Amino acid sequence: MKDEYVQLAQVYRPEKHFIAGWLMSEKLDGIRFLWDGGVTRGMRVDSIPWANTAKDKSIRYASGLWSRYGKTITAPGWWLDQLPDVPLDGEGWTKRDDRQSLVSAVKKHTPVDEQWRKVTYKVFDSPAPEQWLKSRTINNQHCKMTIPPHAIKWYYDHGGKKGIGLNVHVFGRFNTQPGVLELAAQWPLPMMTSDIENEIRV
């Protein structure tokens, strides 16, 4: 689970990317969390093939929660107990303009309950381990909506650069603050490694 095993979004270019029919959501400035379904929880880190143990010799057991670089994230047991037994990909998040306290909570080798009570997991994918490099569809009725071509329009202008947005009558407007990115994703979403062109920052 090194950096190249994490799907990253490319920057939107209107002359190159046609995103009608894609899903769109706000791109949170959180910390990437990859939950393996709990299969490695309690295992020795040095026995896990994808674990990145460089500079983290003091962490001996995995939590099942991983960073994008394959580092184990030592969340409290009560926090991990709330996660399902399926793999998840998303962002650890507290609130806007709070990244410093989020990093402080996540980077500790001994988790602090008070800090982790503020951390939520904003999930955007549920990749099956055996299908990380294959196309798949999430079996979730709430994730099957797509954006019709007529619902896409230009609606904000930051620093002379236009951004692509959604018609408020379809999903509502995600971007309510200047500088907040939005993420458009092709659906069904083929899971591929590194920067790809079916997930775009707009």
Secondary structure, DSSP 8 states (H G I E B T S, - for coil): --GGGSEEEEE--TTT---TT-EEEE---SEEEEE-TTTTTTSBGGG-TT---TT-TT--B--SEE-TTS-B----HHHHTTS-SS-EEEEEE--TT-HHHHHHHHH-SS--HHHHTT-EEEEEE---GGGTTSB-----GGG-----GGGEEEEEEETTEEEEEE-TTTT-----STT--EEEE-SS-B--SEEEEEEEE-
